[in-house]
């Protein structure tokens, strides 16, 4: 495998964004990534971290994580579903999902309501406040986060990237 | 924003791979992802989880995570560096990195050695066992994990994907 120059440069360029204090030694002798820069898993993780950091910055006024935003979007699109359905669809493990729901409920963004069909089960609904926060979040994500990504990649590349990621998620 | 059919299908197809027991209700009425399937961050995270799961399966005989594999690769390529340099290069937070090093050292895959240049600092080195495990891991990753990804995407698409991810990591 060969060293990908682009990915090596990417790793160097991304370092100043890290929270740790700059290390003078590391700065003066950048490490060789070697074949690591040719591993798709590594490249995916680095890109995903960058995108999540930017997402958090863009919706900072609303204090929403990418996962919380996904839950609110899904609840809005699929009212009356239970937490197993929402958690399974997003691929979130149950203990993590329960903790996240507690947080969202504590902020009055969603509520657990007893199902009228099956009284042993609870369905999830957005509150009015949840709907309002989601609307503001969608606007921030579209005008700041996704717009910048579109500008960086261009619409055609962005679509190609999305299609390849979907192929991996579906078939790999 | 419109619903991406590919991503919706991807989410449905990926569900049976989850650890949770299948939910009959969820199976019969799949949820609508809506605009979530058009969010790059969501697509990246789903693809990255799939790739990490496959990586773990492929190197299961060696019990290495993707992050541990990255550390071993970097130590092999950059002998004599300290833990700050390695952690910063990989973007791993210090507490997580110290815990990971403890694990690798406990399995005799790497060692912390006092630096001859600066006796207050420790450098990291691969042990002979670490080198042997890394060699086996590289073979498993290349012949199973990366080969399957190559077959799925094709070499040209794989290269385009890698380049776009590097652009995001570097410039976003």
Interface residues (C-beta under 8 A of the other chain):
Chain A: X1 X4 X6 X7 X9 X10 X11 X13 X14 X15 X18 X19 X20 X23 X25 X26 X30 X31 X32 X33 X34 X35 X36 X37 X38 X39 X40 X41 X42 X43 X44 X45 X46 X47 X48 X49 X50 X51 X52 X54 X55 X66 X70 X73 X74 X76 X77 X78 X81 X82 X84 X85 X86 X87 X88 X89 X91 X93 X94 X138 X141 X142 X145 X146 X148 X149 X152 X153 X157 X158 X160 X161 X162 X163 X164 X165 X166 X167 X168 X169 X170 X171 X172
Chain B: X1 X4 X6 X7 X9 X10 X11 X13 X14 X15 X18 X19 X20 X23 X25 X26 X30 X31 X32 X33 X34 X35 X36 X37 X38 X39 X40 X41 X42 X43 X44 X45 X46 X47 X48 X49 X50 X51 X52 X54 X55 X66 X70 X73 X74 X76 X77 X78 X81 X82 X84 X85 X86 X87 X88 X89 X91 X93 X94 X138 X141 X142 X145 X146 X148 X149 X152 X153 X157 X158 X160 X161 X162 X163 X164 X165 X166 X167 X168 X169 X170 X171 X172
